[in-house]
Each structure stands twice: as C-alpha cells, then as structure tokens.
Amino acid sequence: MKEIEDLQIRISFQEDLIQELNRTVARQQTEIEALRRGLQLFQQRLQEVERSQSDGKDGESTDFELPPHY
C-alpha cells in the first residue's frame, strides 16, 4: 500500500511541475512576441532613417566622414 501512496505523491508533484512549466512557457511566449514586435518596429524606424538620410544627400556619399579636426 505504501508504494501506491508514494506513486500518488510523485504524480501530484509531477502535475504541479507540469503546470508551473506551462505557465513559464506561456509567459516566455508572451515575452518573445513582445520582443518580436519591438524588433519589427525598430527595423521599420531604422529603414525610415536610412531612407530619409539617403533622400537628403542628393548624390553625396552616405559613408561616414570624420570632422576636419580629426
């Protein structure tokens, strides 16, 4: 009879662990989605900045140039 009780206790702990793991995975998935949205916004803004810089140069080189005092 003791073995059955031990198994029931182990199953109970395993069920608790599985529930905790599910909560952790769900939380991480939410965080990953938020990070992806943030990265997507960052990429869009970077492209906008690059476009605005290339539009404003009118044929000038887009390479970074050091100021004359360097």
SULMOUR-V281950 format. One record per pair of residues at least 24 apart in sequence whose C-alpha atoms are under 10 Angstrom apart, sorted by the first residue. I is the first residue (numbers start at 0). J is the second residue. D is the distance in Angstrom with one decimal. If there is no record, write none. Layout:
# SULMOUR-V281950
I,J,D  I,J,D
This chain:
# SULMOUR-V281950
none
